Amino acid sequence: MNTKIRQTVSLICCALGLILLLYGTLFHLQSVSNKDGKDPTAMQESQLVLEASRGGLHREQDGSLRLTYSGKPPAACPT
């Protein structure tokens, strides 16, 4: 395979990967219910990752997400 073609394909793959990464972090929203299971709100992927690392999310049997606290979020995990 010609090196020009190889470089072009590599650049296209890198650009596509970057576009998908930006889409996932900036535009992908997930519906999350509050502690009572009511009033769902949309949260960005980056906020969901932060809440999951704090232990503030729980996945229900039907696949929906629920916050496990109300008010101030729990502190970050010390580990």
N, CA and C atoms as an extended XYZ file, in Angstrom:
237
Properties=species:S:1:pos:R:3:atomname:S:1:resname:S:1:resid:I:1 pbc="F F F"
N         0.839       -1.174        0.000 N   MET     1
C         0.000        0.000        0.000 CA  MET     1
C         0.890        1.245        0.000 C   MET     1
N         0.525        2.203       -0.747 N   ASN     2
C         1.279        3.435       -0.852 CA  ASN     2
C         1.251        4.193        0.490 C   ASN     2
N         2.355        4.842        0.852 N   THR     3
C         2.424        5.543        2.134 CA  THR     3
C         1.461        6.729        2.193 C   THR     3
N         1.205        7.381        1.077 N   LYS     4
C         0.246        8.496        1.046 CA  LYS     4
C        -1.160        8.000        1.400 C   LYS     4
N        -1.533        6.864        0.842 N   ILE     5
C        -2.847        6.297        1.126 CA  ILE     5
C        -2.932        5.891        2.588 C   ILE     5
N        -1.878        5.290        3.104 N   ARG     6
C        -1.828        4.878        4.503 CA  ARG     6
C        -1.973        6.072        5.439 C   ARG     6
N        -1.259        7.142        5.146 N   GLN     7
C        -1.337        8.344        5.970 CA  GLN     7
C        -2.733        8.967        5.909 C   GLN     7
N        -3.314        8.982        4.725 N   THR     8
C        -4.652        9.548        4.570 CA  THR     8
C        -5.682        8.746        5.361 C   THR     8
N        -5.615        7.437        5.268 N   VAL     9
C        -6.545        6.578        6.003 CA  VAL     9
C        -6.349        6.762        7.513 C   VAL     9
N        -5.112        6.860        7.962 N   SER    10
C        -4.837        7.078        9.382 CA  SER    10
C        -5.390        8.408        9.868 C   SER    10
N        -5.216        9.461        9.091 N   LEU    11
C        -5.736       10.771        9.470 CA  LEU    11
C        -7.261       10.782        9.514 C   LEU    11
N        -7.888       10.110        8.561 N   ILE    12
C        -9.347       10.027        8.552 CA  ILE    12
C        -9.848        9.272        9.780 C   ILE    12
N        -9.184        8.178       10.131 N   CYS    13
C        -9.579        7.406       11.317 CA  CYS    13
C        -9.385        8.220       12.597 C   CYS    13
N        -8.298        8.945       12.687 N   CYS    14
C        -8.061        9.789       13.863 CA  CYS    14
C        -9.107       10.894       13.965 C   CYS    14
N        -9.439       11.520       12.857 N   ALA    15
C       -10.452       12.574       12.860 CA  ALA    15
C       -11.817       12.016       13.243 C   ALA    15
N       -12.175       10.862       12.721 N   LEU    16
C       -13.444       10.228       13.063 CA  LEU    16
C       -13.492        9.876       14.552 C   LEU    16
N       -12.395        9.360       15.086 N   GLY    17
C       -12.327        9.045       16.506 CA  GLY    17
C       -12.494       10.279       17.373 C   GLY    17
N       -11.868       11.372       16.977 N   LEU    18
C       -11.986       12.623       17.721 CA  LEU    18
C       -13.412       13.157       17.675 C   LEU    18
N       -14.048       13.065       16.525 N   ILE    19
C       -15.430       13.512       16.395 CA  ILE    19
C       -16.353       12.684       17.287 C   ILE    19
N       -16.166       11.373       17.312 N   LEU    20
C       -16.993       10.518       18.157 CA  LEU    20
C       -16.741       10.776       19.638 C   LEU    20
N       -15.504       11.040       20.008 N   LEU    21
C       -15.174       11.361       21.394 CA  LEU    21
C       -15.855       12.658       21.819 C   LEU    21
N       -15.794       13.679       20.964 N   LEU    22
C       -16.449       14.945       21.274 CA  LEU    22
C       -17.962       14.792       21.363 C   LEU    22
N       -18.534       14.005       20.478 N   TYR    23
C       -19.979       13.754       20.537 CA  TYR    23
C       -20.353       13.101       21.865 C   TYR    23
N       -19.601       12.096       22.272 N   GLY    24
C       -19.911       11.400       23.517 CA  GLY    24
C       -19.787       12.279       24.737 C   GLY    24
N       -18.800       13.167       24.736 N   THR    25
C       -18.589       14.006       25.920 CA  THR    25
C       -19.467       15.234       25.937 C   THR    25
N       -19.753       15.811       24.807 N   LEU    26
C       -20.460       17.089       24.796 CA  LEU    26
C       -21.960       16.977       24.509 C   LEU    26
N       -22.359       16.041       23.684 N   PHE    27
C       -23.738       16.045       23.221 CA  PHE    27
C       -24.556       14.842       23.656 C   PHE    27
N       -23.935       13.796       24.155 N   HIS    28
C       -24.688       12.614       24.543 CA  HIS    28
C       -25.320       12.844       25.908 C   HIS    28
N       -26.636       12.819       25.977 N   LEU    29
C       -27.362       13.046       27.216 CA  LEU    29
C       -28.062       11.767       27.642 C   LEU    29
N       -28.172       11.556       28.949 N   GLN    30
C       -28.839       10.392       29.506 CA  GLN    30
C       -29.859       10.882       30.525 C   GLN    30
N       -31.037       10.328       30.530 N   SER    31
C       -32.076       10.706       31.475 CA  SER    31
C       -31.809       10.046       32.825 C   SER    31
N       -31.837       10.852       33.902 N   VAL    32
C       -31.567       10.361       35.247 CA  VAL    32
C       -32.689       10.822       36.169 C   VAL    32
N       -33.259        9.892       36.940 N   SER    33
C       -34.311       10.229       37.896 CA  SER    33
C       -33.691       10.649       39.215 C   SER    33
N       -34.461       11.397       40.013 N   ASN    34
C       -33.960       11.777       41.334 CA  ASN    34
C       -34.125       10.625       42.313 C   ASN    34
N       -33.846       10.874       43.574 N   LYS    35
C       -33.854        9.806       44.582 CA  LYS    35
C       -35.223        9.144       44.716 C   LYS    35
N       -36.287        9.911       44.526 N   ASP    36
C       -37.642        9.374       44.644 CA  ASP    36
C       -38.080        8.595       43.416 C   ASP    36
N       -37.308        8.667       42.351 N   GLY    37
C       -37.660        7.984       41.118 CA  GLY    37
C       -38.559        8.807       40.226 C   GLY    37
N       -38.731       10.070       40.566 N   LYS    38
C       -39.590       10.963       39.785 CA  LYS    38
C       -38.756       12.075       39.187 C   LYS    38
N       -39.395       12.857       38.320 N   ASP    39
C       -38.795       14.058       37.745 CA  ASP    39
C       -37.441       13.791       37.094 C   ASP    39
N       -37.407       13.043       35.975 N   PRO    40
C       -36.120       12.765       35.319 CA  PRO    40
C       -35.503       14.019       34.710 C   PRO    40
N       -34.198       14.112       34.777 N   THR    41
C       -33.456       15.212       34.161 CA  THR    41
C       -32.401       14.624       33.230 C   THR    41
N       -31.954       15.427       32.281 N   ALA    42
C       -30.932       14.995       31.330 CA  ALA    42
C       -29.563       15.418       31.849 C   ALA    42
N       -28.610       14.498       31.859 N   MET    43
C       -27.251       14.786       32.307 CA  MET    43
C       -26.279       14.420       31.198 C   MET    43
N       -25.183       15.190       31.095 N   GLN    44
C       -24.151       14.898       30.113 CA  GLN    44
C       -23.334       13.695       30.571 C   GLN    44
N       -22.673       13.082       29.610 N   GLU    45
C       -21.866       11.893       29.869 CA  GLU    45
C       -20.771       12.170       30.899 C   GLU    45
N       -20.112       13.329       30.808 N   SER    46
C       -19.039       13.645       31.754 CA  SER    46
C       -19.570       13.774       33.178 C   SER    46
N       -20.771       14.344       33.343 N   GLN    47
C       -21.377       14.460       34.668 CA  GLN    47
C       -21.774       13.087       35.196 C   GLN    47
N       -22.246       12.208       34.312 N   LEU    48
C       -22.601       10.849       34.731 CA  LEU    48
C       -21.381       10.078       35.219 C   LEU    48
N       -20.252       10.257       34.541 N   VAL    49
C       -19.024        9.581       34.957 CA  VAL    49
C       -18.608       10.067       36.337 C   VAL    49
N       -18.704       11.375       36.579 N   LEU    50
C       -18.365       11.938       37.883 CA  LEU    50
C       -19.287       11.389       38.965 C   LEU    50
N       -20.586       11.345       38.704 N   GLU    51
C       -21.538       10.823       39.689 CA  GLU    51
C       -21.315        9.334       39.953 C   GLU    51
N       -21.006        8.588       38.913 N   ALA    52
C       -20.754        7.152       39.095 CA  ALA    52
C       -19.497        6.919       39.917 C   ALA    52
N       -18.468        7.747       39.720 N   SER    53
C       -17.235        7.571       40.497 CA  SER    53
C       -17.440        7.954       41.961 C   SER    53
N       -18.395        8.826       42.235 N   ARG    54
C       -18.726        9.193       43.613 CA  ARG    54
C       -19.641        8.168       44.268 C   ARG    54
N       -20.234        7.309       43.486 N   GLY    55
C       -21.181        6.341       44.027 CA  GLY    55
C       -22.578        6.914       44.104 C   GLY    55
N       -22.867        7.915       43.282 N   GLY    56
C       -24.144        8.596       43.355 CA  GLY    56
C       -25.165        8.131       42.331 C   GLY    56
N       -24.886        7.076       41.590 N   LEU    57
C       -25.836        6.562       40.595 CA  LEU    57
C       -26.142        5.103       40.867 C   LEU    57
N       -27.372        4.727       40.568 N   HIS    58
C       -27.790        3.333       40.700 CA  HIS    58
C       -28.591        2.959       39.467 C   HIS    58
N       -28.277        1.825       38.855 N   ARG    59
C       -29.038        1.361       37.681 CA  ARG    59
C       -30.164        0.458       38.165 C   ARG    59
N       -31.379        0.812       37.750 N   GLU    60
C       -32.571        0.050       38.121 CA  GLU    60
C       -32.690       -1.205       37.267 C   GLU    60
N       -33.633       -2.083       37.609 N   GLN    61
C       -33.840       -3.321       36.861 CA  GLN    61
C       -34.260       -3.060       35.414 C   GLN    61
N       -35.003       -1.971       35.186 N   ASP    62
C       -35.459       -1.662       33.833 CA  ASP    62
C       -34.400       -0.943       33.009 C   ASP    62
N       -33.210       -0.693       33.582 N   GLY    63
C       -32.115       -0.070       32.853 CA  GLY    63
C       -32.008        1.425       33.041 C   GLY    63
N       -32.961        2.030       33.745 N   SER    64
C       -32.902        3.472       33.968 CA  SER    64
C       -31.907        3.797       35.078 C   SER    64
N       -31.456        5.041       35.097 N   LEU    65
C       -30.509        5.493       36.105 CA  LEU    65
C       -31.217        6.332       37.160 C   LEU    65
N       -30.760        6.219       38.432 N   ARG    66
C       -31.352        6.973       39.525 CA  ARG    66
C       -30.244        7.524       40.399 C   ARG    66
N       -30.368        8.801       40.787 N   LEU    67
C       -29.427        9.384       41.745 CA  LEU    67
C       -29.705        8.792       43.117 C   LEU    67
N       -28.670        8.522       43.881 N   THR    68
C       -28.854        7.914       45.197 CA  THR    68
C       -28.814        8.931       46.323 C   THR    68
N       -28.844       10.211       46.022 N   TYR    69
C       -28.816       11.246       47.046 CA  TYR    69
C       -29.684       12.406       46.605 C   TYR    69
N       -30.009       13.275       47.531 N   SER    70
C       -30.692       14.523       47.199 CA  SER    70
C       -29.937       15.644       47.904 C   SER    70
N       -29.899       16.812       47.291 N   GLY    71
C       -29.154       17.920       47.874 CA  GLY    71
C       -27.696       17.860       47.484 C   GLY    71
N       -26.809       17.993       48.462 N   LYS    72
C       -25.372       18.006       48.217 CA  LYS    72
C       -24.878       16.613       47.805 C   LYS    72
N       -24.060       16.513       46.750 N   PRO    73
C       -23.575       15.194       46.328 CA  PRO    73
C       -22.564       14.640       47.335 C   PRO    73
N       -22.378       13.334       47.349 N   PRO    74
C       -21.375       12.744       48.242 CA  PRO    74
C       -19.967       13.168       47.843 C   PRO    74
N       -19.052       13.100       48.798 N   ALA    75
C       -17.661       13.460       48.517 CA  ALA    75
C       -17.036       12.441       47.578 C   ALA    75
N       -15.988       12.864       46.899 N   ALA    76
C       -15.280       11.956       45.993 CA  ALA    76
C       -14.664       10.813       46.785 C   ALA    76
N       -14.561        9.682       46.161 N   CYS    77
C       -14.005        8.496       46.807 CA  CYS    77
C       -12.541        8.760       47.174 C   CYS    77
N       -12.128        8.473       48.423 N   PRO    78
C       -10.751        8.757       48.825 CA  PRO    78
C        -9.718        7.842       48.203 C   PRO    78
N       -10.164        6.734       47.617 N   THR    79
C        -9.200        5.842       46.987 CA  THR    79
C        -8.977        6.342       45.622 C   THR    79
